[in-house]
Amino acid sequence: VLVGRVIAKFRKNKGISQEVLSGLADIGRTHLSAIERGERKPTLETLYRISCALDIKMSDIVIEIEKNIN
């Protein structure tokens, strides 16, 4: 759930829809939606594709996740 919330936060901060992000990351919109809802966990490759599509480092996502764990 946390991973998905962080991805959704970055996506919303960029002002793009799930449909646009999924297209840029070359993954299905329903797959991205499931990740954001915490129903699926992204592989490292998928997380990398999402971070590239968001024009951020994958480590930025990981750092944000770590901040929210504690």
VENHUCOR-V104658 format. One record per residue. N is the residue number from 0. RES is the residue in one letter. OMEGA is omega as a letter, one per 40 degrees, with the letter a starting at -180 (* if undefined). D_FIRST is the distance of its C-alpha to the first C-alpha in whole Angstrom. Layout:
N|RES|OMEGA|D_FIRST, N|RES|OMEGA|D_FIRST
This chain:
0|V|a|0, 1|L|i|4, 2|V|i|6, 3|G|i|5, 4|R|i|6, 5|V|i|9, 6|I|i|10, 7|A|i|11, 8|K|i|12, 9|F|a|15, 10|R|a|15, 11|K|i|16, 12|N|i|18, 13|K|i|20, 14|G|i|21, 15|I|a|20, 16|S|i|19, 17|Q|a|16, 18|E|i|20, 19|V|a|21, 20|L|a|18, 21|S|i|18, 22|G|i|22, 23|L|a|22, 24|A|a|20, 25|D|i|22, 26|I|a|19, 27|G|i|18, 28|R|i|17, 29|T|i|16, 30|H|i|14, 31|L|i|12, 32|S|i|12, 33|A|i|10, 34|I|a|8, 35|E|i|7, 36|R|i|6, 37|G|i|4, 38|E|i|7, 39|R|i|9, 40|K|a|9, 41|P|i|11, 42|T|i|14, 43|L|i|16, 44|E|i|18, 45|T|i|16, 46|L|i|14, 47|Y|i|18, 48|R|i|19, 49|I|a|16, 50|S|i|17, 51|C|i|21, 52|A|i|20, 53|L|a|19, 54|D|i|22, 55|I|i|20, 56|K|i|20, 57|M|i|17, 58|S|i|18, 59|D|i|17, 60|I|a|14, 61|V|i|14, 62|I|i|16, 63|E|i|13, 64|I|a|10, 65|E|i|13, 66|K|a|14, 67|N|i|11, 68|I|a|11, 69|N|*|15
